Amino acid sequence: MNRHSNRHQLRLITEISITPLMDLVLVLLFVFLLAAPLLKADKETPAPTAATAAVVPAPPPASASSNAPKEAMTLQINRDQSVTLNGAMLARADLPVSLKQIAQRNPDIGIEIRIHRDLPVQQLAETMQMLELAGIQKTAVTTHAEEP
């Protein structure tokens, strides 16, 4: 005959750990904090449809027109870390000097940084720091997958 012990008795757990719940709440909070400015920006500028884009270009918002650069250049960083500025190949070491010269000639210039998506974020941070040291304030960042 088998003996039954009370050591393995099932009992109801009345405690609930709220740590996973708090993690979820914090992640959702960060997502909404990051998404809110993007959603607000989308509401300010209506997206043009195919019919209206071909006929009449959408005017920029009044607040953005005063901050829009008068001239824009493209700074492309490829997968092999080669750098082109408006299609002209540059040595990475010459980039800070070139950017300072461009900023001195046209202080209201805007630079679009096109960085390859496989490069580390550190490359983008270094490039943004070069632009800041050169005095260029208006920038845009895009990523690309293939070489042109």
KELOVO-446662 format. One record per residue (C-alpha): residue number from 1; residue in one letter; x, y, z. Coordinates in Angstrom, 1 decimal. Each point is the difference from the previous one (the first is absolute). Layout:
N
R:NUM:a:X:Y:Z;
...
//
This chain:
148
R:1:m:0.0:0.0:0.0;
R:2:n:1.3:3.4:-0.9;
R:3:r:0.3:2.8:2.5;
R:4:h:-1.2:3.4:-1.0;
R:5:s:1.8:3.0:1.4;
R:6:n:-1.2:3.6:0.4;
R:7:r:3.3:1.4:-1.4;
R:8:h:-1.3:0.1:-3.6;
R:9:q:-3.3:1.5:0.6;
R:10:l:-1.3:2.6:-2.5;
R:11:r:-0.7:3.4:1.4;
R:12:l:-1.2:3.2:-1.4;
R:13:i:2.6:2.7:-0.7;
R:14:t:-1.5:3.3:1.1;
R:15:e:3.0:2.2:-1.0;
R:16:i:0.3:1.5:-3.5;
R:17:s:3.3:1.4:-1.2;
R:18:i:-0.6:3.4:-1.6;
R:19:t:3.6:0.4:-1.4;
R:20:p:-0.9:-1.3:-3.5;
R:21:l:-3.1:2.3:0.0;
R:22:m:2.1:3.0:0.9;
R:23:d:2.6:-0.9:-2.7;
R:24:l:-2.8:-0.1:-2.5;
R:25:v:-1.4:3.3:1.2;
R:26:l:3.4:1.7:-0.3;
R:27:v:0.6:-1.3:-3.5;
R:28:l:-3.4:1.2:-1.1;
R:29:l:0.7:3.4:1.6;
R:30:f:3.2:0.4:-1.9;
R:31:v:-1.5:-1.1:-3.3;
R:32:f:-2.8:2.5:0.4;
R:33:l:2.3:2.8:1.0;
R:34:l:2.1:-0.6:-3.1;
R:35:a:-3.0:-0.4:-2.3;
R:36:a:-1.9:3.1:1.2;
R:37:p:2.1:2.6:-1.7;
R:38:l:0.0:-2.0:-3.3;
R:39:l:-3.8:-0.3:0.1;
R:40:k:-0.3:3.7:0.7;
R:41:a:2.3:0.9:-3.0;
R:42:d:-2.0:-2.2:-2.3;
R:43:k:-3.2:1.8:0.9;
R:44:e:1.5:3.4:-0.7;
R:45:t:1.0:-0.8:-3.6;
R:46:p:-2.6:-1.9:-2.0;
R:47:a:1.4:-2.7:-2.2;
R:48:p:-0.5:0.8:-3.7;
R:49:t:-1.9:-2.5:-2.0;
R:50:a:1.1:-1.1:-3.5;
R:51:a:-2.5:2.3:-1.7;
R:52:t:0.9:3.1:2.0;
R:53:a:3.7:-0.6:0.0;
R:54:a:0.1:0.0:-3.8;
R:55:v:-2.1:3.2:-0.3;
R:56:v:0.9:2.2:2.9;
R:57:p:2.9:-0.5:2.4;
R:58:a:-1.0:0.2:3.7;
R:59:p:1.3:3.2:1.6;
R:60:p:2.2:-0.5:3.0;
R:61:p:-1.4:0.9:3.4;
R:62:a:0.5:3.7:1.0;
R:63:s:2.2:-0.9:3.0;
R:64:a:2.3:-2.2:-2.1;
R:65:s:0.5:2.5:-2.9;
R:66:s:2.0:2.3:2.2;
R:67:n:2.3:-2.8:1.1;
R:68:a:0.3:-1.7:-3.4;
R:69:p:3.5:0.1:-1.4;
R:70:k:0.5:2.1:-3.2;
R:71:e:2.4:-2.6:-1.4;
R:72:a:0.4:-3.7:0.7;
R:73:m:2.9:-2.5:-0.5;
R:74:t:0.2:-3.7:0.3;
R:75:l:2.7:-1.7:2.1;
R:76:q:0.0:-3.7:-0.7;
R:77:i:1.9:-2.6:2.1;
R:78:n:0.2:-3.3:-1.8;
R:79:r:0.5:-3.5:1.5;
R:80:d:3.8:0.1:-0.5;
R:81:q:-0.1:3.3:1.9;
R:82:s:0.9:2.1:-3.1;
R:83:v:-1.5:3.4:0.1;
R:84:t:-1.5:2.0:-2.9;
R:85:l:-1.2:3.6:0.3;
R:86:n:-2.5:0.9:-2.8;
R:87:g:1.4:-2.9:-2.1;
R:88:a:3.7:1.0:0.4;
R:89:m:2.2:-2.5:1.8;
R:90:l:1.7:1.3:3.1;
R:91:a:2.6:-1.5:2.4;
R:92:r:-1.6:-0.3:3.5;
R:93:a:2.9:2.0:1.5;
R:94:d:-0.8:2.9:-2.4;
R:95:l:-3.7:0.1:1.0;
R:96:p:0.2:2.4:3.0;
R:97:v:2.0:2.6:-2.0;
R:98:s:-2.4:-0.3:-2.9;
R:99:l:-3.1:0.4:2.2;
R:100:k:1.5:3.1:1.7;
R:101:q:0.7:1.6:-3.4;
R:102:i:-3.6:-0.8:-1.1;
R:103:a:-1.5:1.4:3.2;
R:104:q:2.1:3.2:-0.4;
R:105:r:-1.1:0.5:-3.6;
R:106:n:-3.7:-0.7:0.8;
R:107:p:-1.0:0.0:3.7;
R:108:d:-3.6:-0.9:-0.8;
R:109:i:0.9:-3.2:-1.8;
R:110:g:-1.7:-3.3:0.7;
R:111:i:1.8:-3.4:-0.1;
R:112:e:-1.8:-3.3:-0.6;
R:113:i:2.0:-2.9:1.4;
R:114:r:-0.6:-3.2:-1.9;
R:115:i:1.7:-2.7:2.0;
R:116:h:0.1:-3.7:-0.9;
R:117:r:-2.3:-2.0:2.2;
R:118:d:2.7:-2.6:0.9;
R:119:l:2.3:2.6:1.5;
R:120:p:0.2:0.4:3.8;
R:121:v:-1.8:2.9:1.6;
R:122:q:3.4:1.3:1.1;
R:123:q:0.7:1.0:-3.6;
R:124:l:-3.1:2.1:0.0;
R:125:a:0.8:1.6:3.3;
R:126:e:3.5:0.9:-1.1;
R:127:t:-1.4:1.6:-3.2;
R:128:m:-2.6:1.9:1.9;
R:129:q:2.8:1.3:2.3;
R:130:m:2.0:1.1:-3.0;
R:131:l:-3.0:2.0:-1.3;
R:132:e:-0.6:1.6:3.4;
R:133:l:3.7:1.0:0.3;
R:134:a:-0.2:1.5:-3.5;
R:135:g:-3.0:2.1:1.0;
R:136:i:-2.6:-1.8:-2.2;
R:137:q:-3.3:-0.1:1.9;
R:138:k:-2.5:-1.3:-2.6;
R:139:t:0.4:-3.7:-0.6;
R:140:a:-2.1:-3.0:-1.1;
R:141:v:0.9:-3.6:0.4;
R:142:t:-1.0:-2.8:-2.3;
R:143:t:1.2:-3.6:-0.4;
R:144:h:0.6:-1.9:-3.2;
R:145:a:0.5:-3.6:-0.8;
R:146:e:1.8:-0.2:-3.3;
R:147:e:2.8:2.1:-1.6;
R:148:p:-1.1:2.3:-2.8;
//
